Amino acid sequence: MGLSVWKFGGTSVGSVERIKLIARRIARERKAGRELVIVVSAMGDTTDDLLELARQVTTNPKPRELDFLLSTGELVSSALLAMALNDIGCRAISLSGYQAGILTDPIYSRARILKIDTKRLREELDRGNVVVVAGFQGMNEGMDVTTLGRGGSDTTAVALAAALNAEECRIYTDVDGVYTADPSVVLEARKLDRIGYEEMLELASYGAKVLHPRAVEIGWWFKIPIVVASSFNDNAGTLIDGGESMEVRRKATAVAHDLNVAKITIVGVPDRPGIAASIFEPLADAGISVDCIVQNASIDGITDLTFTVSRENVGEVMKIIQPIAKEIGAAKCVSDTHVGKVSLIGAGMLNTPGYAAKMFKALAREGINIELISTSEIRITCILREDKVPDAVRVFHREFELASA
């Protein structure tokens, strides 16, 4: 058997009992002859608890110190799991992100992995150890701890799998796999046995919480098969790989939704070359992702520009954008945090007409208004009032018969 990288999320390591449970699973696989690198998240709500502690000390923690603090959650999980493994006779060692050779850029709270030096990892594997790595973290060239942002442990796991040329990366979580919609919103949602990287990237980017987009990107680029499965049972999960042939794929695969959305509108923007760059370049420099950009038709050289960002970034976005809006002569800049997005995704939608019309007709029939629209070759996204999002998810799932295999 070859090398596999497994990742266990916060719920999977949420208690000592659960840590012992996954230790037994790991030990069985190691006894069968597989080399294993295990990536763990912080236990349960540890990261939230650490953030609350920081808030009790200061309302404005320095980013370096906050990353240093938050990284400790994963260190606890990795050490406890290594202890549990050694206790049942399975040799194991825990490593921090830095000890595992993960070098990142210098951006705190959402650092990106630059490279991984696998020397220590391979040495420990050669000694017969299961290597337990603290996820979500690395170290920059200045020897400071950095964290990788939301979903960082997923990214750690797939990046390690790529660096080590692993056979696969398994993401163990609290669900059985990837579904055609969120089962808590659509009761008849169906688990997918297999999905392609491209479709999974769109799903992850537009609201499916089961896997982070950065992890999918790395898996796709390095052609690492990713399996998403439950840590609480032995059910087959969902395989994410190159997918089936385009000609036999379903037209629509799944519906994703996201309530972590805010809409920013700059009113009365002068319509001249360079204005858009002056607005979006500072956001990019700040590491803020922008989605669903819409610009109205120009009237008398004036237009409105609307785009969406994550809600947690609204304050930072407004601080950046308001001075720019004033400088370019825009009338005002407003934000709206009561919107959400619903996306229909499917590789089979490529070059197949009629999907947008069918979506919009279905929403109109339910009295749901669309505020913004964004598309890719395999995705159509609608920005709606947040209270209409669950209804829209159910409408699309029913309209495109996603409950049927």
Buried (B, 14 or more C-beta within 10 A) or exposed (E): EEBBBBBBBBBBBBEEEBBBBBBEBBBEBBEEEBBBBBBBBBBBBBBEEBBEEBEEEEEEBEBBBBBBBBBBBBBBBBBBBBBBBBEEEBBBBBBBBBBBBBBBBEBBBBBBBEEBEBEBBBEBBEEEBBBBBBBBBBBBEEEBBBBBBBBBBBBBBBBBBBBBEBBBBBBBBEBBBBBBBBBEBBEEBBBBEBBBBBBBBBBBBBBBBBBBBBBBBBBBEBEBBBBBBBBBEEEEBBBBBEBBEEEEBBBBBBBBBBBBBBBBBBBBBEBEEEBBEEBBEBBEEBBBEBBBBBBBEEEEEBBBBBBBBBBEBBEBBBEBBBEBBEEBEBEEBEBBEEBBBBBBBBBBBEEEEEBBEBBBEBBEEEEBEBBBBBBBEBBBBBBBBBEBBBBBBBBBBBBBEBBEE
